Amino acid sequence: MCSIEQNDSDLVASWANNTVLLCAVNNSVYESVTVSQLQSNIFAQLIHKQTNIPNNVNISAQIEPDFWVNPNNSPVLEVKTKQFGLNFKHTCWLKNGAGMCARFPRIIGISQNQCSQSKELYQRYLTQSE
């Protein structure tokens, strides 16, 4: 049983079916890296949509959202996740083609904190229970 982890993520993209794409920040190159997708319609009115990918977002070609959100202008969402894993679709702490992902994420609110750094999430991944 894995412990429940909590992190703060930027919302950077969305689909028409209310699925949102969440990111963490990689401060070494100042870019947002993808962590998870989840469904939620409660934040649709809070975001400023744009059609092009923000230049500070590192995203896999496998992800094609309906619109983008600049992480500099997006709300920071407080997210609980069951565990962290590896996935070839996400770009957080990318090693050998696989990035970290948040498994079974749930939005629990809007955070007043800054977005989590990819290094913090990687440390949680390394120390989580089996």
C-alpha positions in Angstrom: 0.0 0.0 0.0 1.5 3.3 -1.1 1.1 6.4 1.1 -1.0 9.3 -0.3 1.2 12.1 -1.5 0.2 15.7 -2.0 1.7 18.1 -4.5 0.9 21.4 -6.1 0.7 21.4 -9.9 0.2 23.9 -12.7 -2.6 23.4 -15.1 -1.2 23.8 -18.6 -3.6 22.2 -21.1 -7.2 20.9 -21.4 -9.5 19.0 -23.6 -13.2 19.6 -24.4 -14.3 16.7 -22.1 -12.9 18.6 -19.1 -9.7 16.6 -18.8 -6.8 18.8 -17.7 -3.0 18.3 -17.9 -0.9 19.0 -14.8 2.7 19.9 -14.6 5.6 20.4 -12.2 8.4 22.9 -12.6 12.0 21.9 -13.6 14.0 24.8 -12.2 17.2 23.7 -13.8 15.9 24.7 -17.2 12.9 26.7 -16.1 10.3 24.7 -17.9 7.1 22.9 -16.9 7.1 19.1 -17.2 4.0 17.0 -17.5 3.0 14.8 -14.5 -0.7 13.7 -15.0 -4.0 14.0 -16.7 -7.3 14.0 -14.8 -10.9 15.1 -15.3 -12.3 18.1 -13.6 -14.6 20.9 -14.8 -14.4 23.1 -11.7 -11.5 25.1 -13.0 -12.6 25.8 -16.6 -13.7 29.4 -15.8 -10.3 30.2 -14.1 -8.0 29.6 -17.1 -7.0 31.7 -20.1 -7.0 29.4 -23.1 -4.5 29.7 -26.0 -4.0 27.6 -29.2 -0.2 27.4 -29.2 2.1 25.5 -26.9 3.7 27.8 -24.3 7.5 27.9 -25.0 8.3 26.9 -21.4 6.4 23.6 -21.5 8.2 20.3 -22.2 5.5 17.9 -23.5 5.4 14.5 -25.2 4.1 14.4 -28.8 1.6 11.7 -27.6 -0.4 14.4 -25.8 -2.6 16.6 -28.0 -5.0 18.7 -26.0 -7.7 20.9 -27.4 -6.1 24.1 -26.0 -3.1 25.2 -23.9 -2.7 27.3 -20.8 0.5 29.3 -20.0 1.7 28.0 -16.7 2.7 31.5 -15.7 -1.0 32.5 -15.9 -2.6 29.3 -14.6 -4.0 28.5 -11.2 -1.8 26.2 -9.0 -3.9 23.2 -8.1 -3.5 21.1 -4.9 -3.5 17.5 -5.9 -3.5 14.2 -3.9 -2.2 11.2 -5.6 -2.1 7.5 -4.6 1.4 7.0 -5.8 4.1 8.0 -8.3 5.1 5.8 -11.2 6.8 5.8 -14.6 5.1 6.5 -17.9 6.3 7.0 -21.4 3.7 9.8 -21.9 4.9 12.3 -19.3 8.1 14.4 -19.2 8.7 14.9 -15.4 12.2 13.7 -14.4 12.6 12.0 -17.9 15.1 9.1 -17.8 15.5 6.5 -20.6 12.3 7.7 -22.3 10.1 7.3 -19.2 8.9 10.2 -17.1 7.3 10.3 -13.6 3.6 10.4 -13.4 1.1 10.8 -10.6 -1.2 7.8 -10.4 -4.9 8.2 -9.4 -4.7 12.0 -8.9 -7.5 14.1 -7.4 -7.8 17.8 -7.3 -8.6 19.0 -3.8 -8.4 22.7 -4.3 -6.5 25.8 -5.5 -3.1 26.2 -3.7 -1.6 29.5 -2.6 1.9 27.8 -2.8 4.1 27.7 -5.8 4.0 24.7 -8.1 6.0 21.7 -7.0 9.4 21.2 -8.5 10.2 18.1 -10.5 13.0 17.3 -8.1 10.6 17.2 -5.1 8.3 14.8 -6.9 11.3 12.6 -7.8 12.4 12.4 -4.2 8.8 11.4 -3.2 8.9 8.7 -5.9 12.1 7.3 -4.5 10.9 7.2 -0.9 7.3 6.0 -1.4 6.2 2.7 0.2 5.9 -0.3 -2.0 
